Amino acid sequence: MELDTLIKGGTVVTADSVLDTAIGIRNGRIAGLGSELTLPPAEQTVDATGQLVLPGVVDPHTHIAGYNSVDSYETGTAAAAVGGVTSLITFAWQGWTGSDWNETETLCEAIERHQSWAEPLVDYSLHPTITRETPDVLAELPKLAAAGLTSVKMFTTDDIRLSHGYIGEVFEQLAETGAVGMVHTEDYSVCTRQADAVRSAPDGETATAYPRSRPDHSEAMAADAIVRLALAADAKYYGAHTTSAAAADAIATLQTDGSTVRAETCTHYTTLDQSAYEQLGNLAIMAPPLRASSDVDAVFDYLRDGTLSVVSTDHVPLPSERKVDAPWWQSAFGINSLQTSLPVFHDVAVNERGLSYPMLVRLMCRNPAETFGLPTKGRIEPGADADLVVFDPHETYTISAERNHSNADYSVYEGREVTGRVNSTYVRGTLVAEEGDIVAQPGHGAFLAREVPDWSG
């Protein structure tokens, strides 16, 4: 049977190996790997000579639409497509009392609202995000898991924090369904008192003072406590945006084989350190903050040993006007990076630090897909979705926010020269981005109902 597309000449990278092979695509899936001579004829042929062919990046930590995002599904997923991200998971927030964001009482309503907004270019799913401590929320969790929403997000700090006792109850419910509890872990009381102390210091208004307000021990304390709650319930724990040696060590101490405890870091915690606050000021404000260069080294050590198994973006698209010309505590928190994550991480991790290409694929493609119940994503093998990135590992270019497809009008990587560039991106066999331009229509992306993930392997 004829193929729809044949990609030939490129070097194919999987989570386990590097192959000189062609890829045949039919009906949105990978039909086979092999020599161009042995695969069936194709309606169209793509010559990837001199380039890598990677699985599409799976980003499980993005903020598209919602209270802390200026991106619509169209603009956010356009940035994703140009950056080689073919599947992403974003957050469907409950509202919370006393905030400007109080539209939604229930998690199910939050899901419905997001799905009504979605016209994505790439495939997407949702993390229901709990902001209210009510019995009704606990009652919703089995229904959500049955609908393919097999993870929830929780916070231990800021206005949307949940108590440890309630988080423990959520984990008990998640254990019944096998769903994942993704948690932002910083200790609220420590952060609050440290922030007060920093504000009163002589240099307290500057962005360089900001990291002192959310210290690494606060992150480590909260991670230790919440992991223990998950273990007590025999539930799956996923630690969001691990930034420091202290936090990663706390996770490693309680992690055994990864069957119940997993964690990520983010691109910016592997490619920037706290000196960025001197150069960028509030533009680099995110939570948790950037850490010391020694923490960046430690994060790579924990990526290598498997304590941290995913690299995500935590893409928070904001306008620069909400971040500059004010004390750090008045800045909106978050940075955008869906479009730049793969090239920037590739340049640091592979070119500078010597990580292998299969390890890059594990961290950005296969592991996040497996962790969040997407068995046909993040891999190049027969039967998998034909989500593919043609990537030039040799092209050098300079990052500029002028090229942003996101509505965010700045980049923390502005002016940074990187080697490695996304040439083209395919989602289920359809070309959606080429040479920095979008070539598909919004709505090509589909909602992903996820399986209950199996962490036993």
C-alpha distance (Angstrom), angle and dihedral (degrees) to the residues before:
residue distance angle dihedral
M1 . . .
E2 3.81 . .
L3 3.78 119.4 .
D4 3.77 122.7 -127.0
T5 3.79 93.4 -140.8
L6 3.79 137.0 6.9
I7 3.81 119.0 -161.6
K8 3.79 108.9 -161.4
G9 3.77 139.8 171.5
G10 3.79 97.8 31.5
T11 3.78 130.6 112.6
V12 3.80 107.6 -110.5
V13 3.80 117.3 -144.1
T14 3.78 121.8 -160.3
A15 3.79 130.0 173.6
D16 3.80 89.3 -92.5
S17 3.79 109.2 29.5
V18 3.79 151.6 9.9
L19 3.80 114.4 -118.8
D20 3.77 138.9 -174.1
T21 3.78 97.4 -141.9
A22 3.77 142.2 123.4
I23 3.81 122.7 -116.4
G24 3.78 123.2 -138.3
I25 3.82 119.2 -155.1
R26 3.78 127.0 -162.9
N27 3.82 129.3 168.2
G28 3.78 92.9 -8.9
R29 3.79 95.6 -53.7
I30 3.76 136.7 92.9
A31 3.78 105.8 -95.7
G32 3.77 97.6 -175.3
L33 3.80 150.5 -31.3
G34 3.76 124.5 -129.2
S35 3.75 147.1 86.5
E36 3.78 117.9 -23.9
L37 3.80 86.1 -122.5
T38 3.80 94.6 56.0
L39 3.81 99.2 43.0
P40 3.82 119.5 83.2
P41 3.82 119.8 -95.5
A42 3.79 116.3 -85.0
E43 3.78 135.8 -141.0
Q44 3.81 89.0 -131.5
T45 3.79 133.6 14.2
V46 3.80 126.3 -151.3
D47 3.80 117.4 -156.8
A48 3.82 109.0 -146.3
T49 3.81 96.1 171.2
G50 3.78 111.7 159.0
Q51 3.79 93.6 13.8
L52 3.77 138.6 94.7
V53 3.78 123.3 -114.3
L54 3.81 109.7 -148.5
P55 3.79 132.6 178.2
G56 3.78 111.1 -100.0
V57 3.78 112.9 -89.1
V58 3.82 115.3 -103.2
D59 3.81 109.7 -149.6
P60 3.82 112.4 -168.1
H61 3.81 96.6 -178.9
T62 3.80 117.1 60.1
H63 3.79 136.9 128.3
I64 3.80 112.4 -140.8
A65 3.78 119.8 163.2
G66 3.79 116.1 -12.5
Y67 3.76 133.5 90.1
N68 3.83 99.2 -48.3
S69 3.80 99.8 42.0
V70 3.79 135.8 78.2
D71 3.79 90.6 -169.3
S72 3.76 122.4 100.9
Y73 3.77 118.3 -152.8
E74 3.79 87.8 -97.8
T75 3.81 96.7 53.8
G76 3.78 96.7 36.2
T77 3.78 94.3 50.5
A78 3.81 90.5 43.8
A79 3.81 87.7 59.4
A80 3.80 88.3 46.9
A81 3.80 93.6 50.8
V82 3.80 93.9 49.5
G83 3.81 88.2 48.2
G84 3.81 94.9 52.1
V85 3.82 95.9 -104.7
T86 3.80 109.1 138.8
S87 3.82 100.2 170.4
L88 3.77 129.1 30.4
I89 3.77 139.6 172.1
T90 3.79 119.5 -143.5
F91 3.80 133.5 -179.1
A92 3.79 129.5 -92.0
W93 3.79 104.8 -160.1
Q94 3.73 130.5 -152.9
G95 3.77 111.4 -141.7
W96 3.77 120.3 -111.2
T97 3.76 132.1 -143.7
G98 3.79 117.3 -98.4
S99 3.80 95.6 20.7
D100 3.77 134.9 106.0
W101 3.79 86.3 -118.0
N102 3.78 105.8 68.4
E103 3.78 102.1 127.2
T104 3.76 99.9 117.9
E105 3.79 132.4 52.6
T106 3.79 100.4 -179.6
L107 3.78 136.1 43.3
C108 3.79 91.2 -127.5
E109 3.81 90.3 56.0
A110 3.80 89.9 50.3
I111 3.80 90.1 53.6
E112 3.79 92.3 48.7
R113 3.79 91.1 49.6
H114 3.80 92.8 53.0
Q115 3.77 93.8 46.4
S116 3.81 89.9 51.8
W117 3.82 89.5 55.3
A118 3.79 97.9 45.0
E119 3.80 121.1 113.6
P120 3.78 97.6 147.1
L121 3.79 130.8 174.7
V122 3.81 92.2 -151.7
D123 3.79 131.3 38.7
Y124 3.78 118.1 -84.3
S125 3.76 145.5 -176.4
L126 3.80 135.4 -174.4
H127 3.78 140.1 -119.5
P128 3.83 108.5 -149.7
T129 3.81 103.6 -133.8
I130 3.79 118.8 -144.4
T131 3.80 117.4 -143.8
R132 3.83 101.4 153.3
E133 3.81 128.6 67.3
T134 3.79 100.4 -140.3
P135 3.81 135.5 132.3
D136 3.81 88.1 -124.4
V137 3.80 90.7 66.6
L138 3.79 91.7 53.7
A139 3.79 89.3 50.4
E140 3.81 91.3 54.1
L141 3.80 96.0 56.3
P142 3.84 99.2 81.2
K143 3.81 90.8 48.5
L144 3.80 91.3 50.9
A145 3.80 93.0 49.1
A146 3.80 90.5 49.9
A147 3.83 87.9 54.0
G148 3.81 92.0 55.9
L149 3.81 96.9 -96.1
T150 3.77 95.4 124.1
S151 3.79 100.3 167.1
V152 3.79 138.8 51.8
K153 3.81 132.1 -160.8
M154 3.80 125.1 -133.3
F155 3.81 136.0 176.8
T156 3.79 131.9 -148.4
T157 3.80 95.7 -164.3
D158 3.81 145.2 40.6
D159 3.80 125.0 31.1
I160 3.80 93.5 -42.0
R161 3.81 96.4 52.1
L162 3.77 121.3 136.3
S163 3.78 125.2 -150.9
H164 3.78 119.1 -104.8
G165 3.78 89.7 -118.2
Y166 3.77 92.7 56.4
I167 3.81 92.8 44.0
G168 3.80 87.1 54.7
E169 3.82 89.3 54.4
V170 3.80 90.4 50.0
F171 3.80 90.3 52.1
E172 3.81 90.2 50.8
Q173 3.80 89.1 55.2
L174 3.82 92.7 44.4
A175 3.79 89.7 53.0
E176 3.80 88.6 61.1
T177 3.82 92.7 58.3
G178 3.81 101.6 29.4
A179 3.80 92.1 -120.3
V180 3.81 123.1 147.2
G181 3.80 128.0 -107.4
M182 3.82 109.7 -146.6
V183 3.79 111.3 -165.8
H184 3.80 137.1 -169.5
T185 3.80 100.4 -146.1
E186 3.79 122.4 -158.7
D187 3.79 125.1 125.9
Y188 3.81 108.2 -109.0
S189 3.80 97.9 -154.3
V190 3.80 93.5 49.4
C191 3.80 92.5 46.9
T192 3.80 92.3 47.5
R193 3.80 95.0 51.3
Q194 3.79 93.4 41.5
A195 3.80 91.0 50.1
D196 3.81 90.6 52.4
A197 3.80 90.2 50.7
V198 3.80 93.1 48.4
R199 3.80 93.0 49.1
S200 3.80 90.9 56.0
A201 3.82 93.7 49.1
P202 3.83 119.6 102.3
D203 3.81 91.5 -111.5
G204 3.80 93.3 33.4
E205 3.81 98.8 120.7
T206 3.79 95.8 57.3
A207 3.77 124.8 98.0
T208 3.80 89.5 -125.1
A209 3.81 88.2 65.6
Y210 3.79 93.4 52.5
P211 3.86 98.9 87.1
R212 3.82 89.6 61.2
S213 3.81 89.0 62.8
R214 3.80 92.7 62.5
P215 3.82 105.6 32.6
D216 3.77 125.9 -167.0
H217 3.81 92.7 -112.6
S218 3.81 88.9 60.4
E219 3.80 89.1 56.7
A220 3.80 91.9 45.7
M221 3.83 93.9 48.2
A222 3.78 93.0 51.8
A223 3.80 93.8 44.0
D224 3.80 90.9 52.1
A225 3.80 92.8 49.4
I226 3.80 96.8 45.9
V227 3.79 94.7 44.5
R228 3.81 88.2 53.8
L229 3.82 90.1 52.4
A230 3.80 90.2 51.9
L231 3.80 92.3 47.8
A232 3.80 91.4 49.2
A233 3.81 88.8 55.6
D234 3.84 93.8 40.3
A235 3.81 87.8 -124.3
K236 3.80 132.2 143.1
Y237 3.81 114.2 -95.9
Y238 3.83 122.9 -164.6
G239 3.79 116.7 -173.2
A240 3.79 113.9 -145.0
H241 3.83 124.0 -139.0
T242 3.81 101.5 -12.6
T243 3.81 106.6 -159.8
S244 3.78 110.4 172.8
A245 3.77 147.6 48.0
A246 3.81 88.9 -118.9
A247 3.81 94.2 55.4
A248 3.79 94.9 41.8
D249 3.80 90.2 49.3
A250 3.80 90.6 52.1
I251 3.80 89.4 53.4
A252 3.81 93.7 44.6
T253 3.80 91.2 52.3
L254 3.82 91.2 59.9
Q255 3.80 99.3 32.6
T256 3.79 117.7 96.3
D257 3.80 117.1 168.4
G258 3.80 99.7 -17.9
S259 3.78 92.5 -103.7
T260 3.81 92.3 122.4
V261 3.83 107.6 6.8
R262 3.80 124.8 57.4
A263 3.78 133.9 151.5
E264 3.78 144.0 -173.9
T265 3.74 139.9 -150.5
C266 3.81 126.8 -155.2
T267 3.77 133.6 -119.1
H268 3.80 93.7 -108.3
Y269 3.80 92.9 54.1
T270 3.81 88.8 57.2
T271 3.80 98.4 41.9
L272 3.82 105.4 34.1
D273 3.79 135.1 44.0
Q274 3.78 132.9 -165.4
S275 3.81 92.1 -80.5
A276 3.82 84.3 78.9
Y277 3.81 88.0 77.5
E278 3.82 89.0 65.5
Q279 3.80 91.0 53.3
L280 3.80 102.4 34.8
G281 3.79 105.0 24.7
N282 3.79 114.4 -164.7
L283 3.80 92.9 -7.2
A284 3.82 86.5 80.8
I285 3.82 95.2 49.9
M286 3.80 112.2 125.9
A287 3.79 134.4 138.8
P288 2.94 123.8 -78.6
P289 3.82 92.6 28.7
L290 3.76 129.5 -122.9
R291 3.79 111.6 -86.0
A292 3.80 139.1 -148.7
S293 3.81 120.9 -61.2
S294 3.82 87.8 -108.9
D295 3.81 88.3 61.2
V296 3.80 90.2 53.2
D297 3.80 88.4 54.1
A298 3.80 90.2 48.3
V299 3.81 92.5 49.5
F300 3.80 88.8 56.8
D301 3.80 90.0 49.3
Y302 3.80 89.8 53.3
L303 3.81 91.0 47.0
R304 3.78 89.4 53.6
D305 3.81 94.6 49.8
G306 3.82 93.6 44.9
T307 3.80 99.5 -114.2
L308 3.80 85.4 118.3
S309 3.79 110.4 38.2
V310 3.83 106.3 171.5
V311 3.81 136.5 53.3
S312 3.81 112.1 -156.5
T313 3.80 133.7 168.2
D314 3.82 107.0 -127.8
H315 3.82 82.5 -149.0
V316 3.82 108.3 -159.3
P317 3.81 109.0 173.1
L318 3.79 113.1 -155.2
P319 3.79 136.5 159.0
S320 3.80 115.1 -105.5
E321 3.80 90.4 -126.0
R322 3.80 88.8 70.1
K323 3.81 91.7 55.2
V324 3.80 109.8 40.3
D325 3.83 137.9 69.5
A326 3.81 96.1 30.6
P327 3.81 141.1 82.1
W328 3.80 111.5 -76.3
W329 3.81 93.4 -105.3
Q330 3.80 90.5 61.0
S331 3.79 92.2 53.5
A332 3.78 120.2 103.1
F333 3.80 108.1 -113.1
G334 3.80 122.6 -121.8
I335 3.80 144.6 51.8
N336 3.80 133.7 -129.8
S337 3.81 121.1 -122.8
L338 3.81 112.9 142.7
Q339 3.80 90.7 114.6
T340 3.80 96.3 45.8
S341 3.80 105.7 32.8
L342 3.80 99.9 93.7
P343 3.82 96.5 45.4
V344 3.81 93.5 43.8
F345 3.81 95.5 45.1
H346 3.81 90.6 44.7
D347 3.80 91.3 52.3
V348 3.80 94.2 50.8
A349 3.80 101.5 32.4
V350 3.80 100.5 40.0
N351 3.79 105.7 21.6
E352 3.81 98.5 38.0
R353 3.80 106.0 23.7
G354 3.79 101.0 31.8
L355 3.81 101.9 -121.7
S356 3.78 111.8 162.4
Y357 3.78 122.8 -112.6
P358 3.82 91.7 -116.6
M359 3.81 88.6 55.3
L360 3.80 90.5 51.5
V361 3.81 88.0 52.7
R362 3.79 91.6 48.8
L363 3.80 93.1 50.9
M364 3.80 98.6 43.5
C365 3.81 104.5 26.6
R366 3.80 121.5 15.7
N367 3.81 101.3 32.5
P368 3.82 97.0 50.3
A369 3.82 90.0 45.9
E370 3.81 92.2 51.5
T371 3.80 93.4 41.7
F372 3.80 92.9 55.5
G373 3.80 102.6 37.7
L374 3.82 103.4 -97.6
P375 3.81 103.8 132.0
T376 3.82 96.5 170.5
K377 3.81 94.8 49.9
G378 3.80 133.3 80.9
R379 3.79 96.6 26.7
I380 3.79 141.9 88.9
E381 3.78 108.9 -138.9
P382 3.81 137.3 110.2
G383 3.79 111.0 -69.4
A384 3.81 95.7 21.8
D385 3.77 120.4 118.7
A386 3.80 110.5 -89.2
D387 3.80 93.2 -115.6
L388 3.79 101.8 149.2
V389 3.79 140.3 162.8
V390 3.79 123.7 -154.9
F391 3.80 102.3 -151.2
D392 3.80 128.7 -173.4
P393 3.82 106.0 -146.7
H394 3.81 92.9 -170.9
E395 3.80 104.5 49.3
T396 3.79 114.0 105.4
Y397 3.78 121.1 -156.6
T398 3.80 141.5 157.0
I399 3.80 119.8 -111.9
S400 3.80 116.1 -124.9
A401 3.79 129.9 175.9
E402 3.81 87.5 -140.6
R403 3.81 85.3 80.8
N404 3.82 94.8 50.5
H405 3.78 115.8 131.6
S406 3.80 87.6 -171.1
N407 3.79 116.0 87.2
A408 3.81 87.5 -119.7
D409 3.80 107.9 109.5
Y410 3.80 100.6 -152.4
S411 3.79 141.4 45.0
V412 3.79 129.4 -148.8
Y413 3.81 84.6 -142.9
E414 3.81 94.1 56.4
G415 3.81 110.1 149.6
R416 3.80 93.5 7.3
E417 3.79 114.8 140.7
V418 3.79 113.8 -140.5
T419 3.77 133.8 178.4
G420 3.80 113.6 -137.9
R421 3.79 125.8 54.9
V422 3.79 138.1 -167.6
N423 3.78 108.8 -115.1
S424 3.79 100.1 179.2
T425 3.79 140.4 -8.4
Y426 3.82 128.7 -150.0
V427 3.80 124.3 -164.1
R428 3.80 112.5 -164.4
G429 3.79 89.6 -21.0
T430 3.80 96.5 -49.7
L431 3.79 120.0 115.8
V432 3.82 105.9 -123.6
A433 3.83 102.9 164.8
E434 3.78 133.7 24.2
E435 3.80 129.7 178.9
G436 3.79 92.8 -17.0
D437 3.81 96.3 -46.6
I438 3.81 131.1 105.9
V439 3.80 111.5 -120.9
A440 3.83 101.3 173.3
Q441 3.77 133.1 68.4
P442 3.81 125.0 -102.3
G443 3.76 108.9 -99.3
H444 3.80 96.4 47.8
G445 3.79 88.7 108.0
A446 3.79 118.5 83.4
F447 3.78 136.1 -150.5
L448 3.80 111.7 -100.8
A449 3.79 116.3 -140.4
R450 3.78 100.9 -157.9
E451 3.77 130.5 -143.6
V452 3.78 123.0 -125.2
P453 3.81 98.6 -90.4
D454 3.78 121.2 -118.2
W455 3.80 109.2 -138.3
S456 3.78 95.8 173.6
G457 3.79 95.5 95.3
